[in-house]
Amino acid sequence: PGAGPAYGLFPPTHPGFAGTGVDDAARQRARTVLKERGHKQPLSLIFSARSSAAQGLAAVLQQQLGSFGLQVRLMPLPRSVIFERMKAKDPGGIILYSYRIRPDWDGRSILHSEGVQNVSGLKDKALDELLDEVEREMNPSAWKQRMAAVGAKYRAQLPSIPLLFARDVSVR
């Protein structure tokens, strides 16, 4: 149980995991992306006001992002407001949100131009084509290679910044 830091789109147990770790270059890239997207300091970290887990996690992230030299102001909001801001592509800060993934998740829902969770608005024809190939790939070795390529494209563009992966497993 618990959580571990995210080093890309896929968790350590996923075949697409790159295992790159966070170094000074990654920290600088995160600062650059935030600046390019118009985020000013202090950053507002938006999270669900009704979730004690989100509140605790937000406090931890505030401390950890502070180690990157980023000032973070915590901003609890109702979930409905958060989702409206995400849809409008004008969140007024960085948003802490989570979703569950299957072990064979390919990233399509958040990376494909038509993905239902693509709240970043990412549109990349080459990435869409790669995700289409992944969806059709039946060879596990080739699928894993394509997943690594998806992860590399994600890290190069950084449409969102994954912070951590929960280690809890749930089965429905």
N, C-alpha and C positions, 0 to 999 in steps of 0.2 A: 504494500500500500504506500501511498504518498505520490510524489511527483519528482520528475527529473528535468533538467534543463533541455530545451529544444535546440538542436543544431541544424535545423532545416525543416522541411515540410513533413517528413516522415519520422515516426518514433523509432527508437533503437531496435525494436522487435520486428520492424517492417523491412521487407526485402529492398526497398528503395532508400533505406537509411544510408547516409554518407559518412556519418561519424567524424565530422570535421572539427568539432569543438569550437569554443569561443576564444578568440585571441584578440590582440590589439587591433588587427586589421578589421575583424568582424565588428568590434565595438565602434571603430571609426566609420565603417559602412553604415551601421545603424544610425549614428548621429547625422551622417550626410543625407541619408534617405529622409529622415525626419525633417531636416532643414529644407531639403528640396521640395518637400510636400507642404511647406509653409508652417510647420509646427514651431512655435516659439516657446521659450522657457519662461515660466515653468510649464511643463506639459500637463494637460488635464488627463488623468487616467479615469475613464468612465467605466463604471461597473454597476451591476444590479444592486439596488439599495435593499432588496428583500432577501438577499442571500448572505448568510453569515460566512459561508465558505468563500464567496467572492470578496467580501470585506477583508477577511484574513489574508487572502491571496493578494489583494490589492496593496495591503500594507507591506507584504514581503517584496512585491515587485517595486514598490516605491523605494525601498531600501536598496534592492539590487540595482535598479536603474540609477540610483544615486551613485553607485560605485562606477558607473560609466561617465559620471560627471553631469548627469541629467537631473534637473530639479523636477519633481513630480507633485502635482496637487491632486488629491483624491476627490473624485466627483461621483457620488452615488446617485443614480437616477432610476426611475421605474423602467422595467424591461420594455414596456410599450414605447417609451420615449427613445430608448437606445435603438430599437429596431427601426423606428421612423428615421432617426438620424443616419443609420447605416444605409437605408434605402435612398435617402436624399443625397448620399455621398458627401455630406457636410457634417461630420460628427462633432466638431468642436473640441477635438482631442483624440487621444488614442483610446480604443475601446477594448476592454477585456471581455472576451466571450469564448465560449467553448462549444465543441461539438464532438460527437462520438464517431469513430471510424471502424470499419471492418478490417481484419488483418490483410485483406487483399485490396484495400482502398487504393485508388489510382490518382487521387487528387482532382479528378475531373469536376466534381461539384463546386470546387472553389477556384479552379484555374481556367477551365474552358470558358470561352467568351459567352456561352449560353448556360453556364453552370448555375444551378439554383442558389448556391451559397457564394457566388462570385460578388461579394459586396465591395471589393476593391475596384471593380469595373475593368479589370484586366482584359485586354483584347490583343491577342498575339496569334496570328495565323499559323506560324510554325509550331507553336505550342499546342494549338488546337489539333493540328494534323498529327502531332506526336501522341497526344492523348487519344485520338481516334485509333491510331495504330496499337496503342496499349490495350484498348478495349477489345480489339480483335485478336490480339496475340494469344496463342494457345501453348506455346513452348515456354515452360517456366524459366529457363535460363535466358531466353530472349526477352521475356517479360521483365525480368529483373534488370537487364541491361537498359531497357527502355525506361523503366522506373527511375533508374539512376540518372538518365538523361533528363527526365521530367524534373527531378530534384535539383539538378544542376541549373536548368533554365529558371526554376523558381528562385534559387539562391542568387542568380545573376540579376533578376528583375526585382525581387523582394517586394511583391505587391502587398504583403502583410508580413508582420514579424512574429513568428511563433516564439513564445516565451518558455513554455514548458509543456510536458506531456504527463498526464496522470498515469500512474502505474496501476491503478485499480482496474480490475477486469469485471465487466458485468455481462451477464448472459440473459437474453430475453427469450 
